[in-house]
Amino acid sequence: MENRGKTLMIKEQVYKDATGITFQFLVREDAESPYKILLICDDLPFGNREISINRDGLISGAGTVVTSGED
């Protein structure tokens, strides 16, 4: 992803690409960082990834996460 300073509306959805990676976009309006992107794939070294985005649209956290993507 490239930050070009544009506003983007993200809806909750799950996208599975042809390489086997699942992208899960989550919105939790009551959270301090209400937007999350989960990258889920059996072949990712060190496990699945989670990226948290705050209300200003800035990355507020990232790391590995244990999930099946069924949250």
LINSUL-V367062 format. One line per field, one symbol per residue. psi: psi as a letter, one per 40 degrees, with the letter a starting at -180 (. if undefined). A space follows every 50 residues. Layout:
# LINSUL-V367062
psi = ???
This chain:
# LINSUL-V367062
psi = ihhefiihhhihihhhieeehhhhhihgdeidgehihhhhhdehheaiih hhhaeeeiheiiaiihieee.
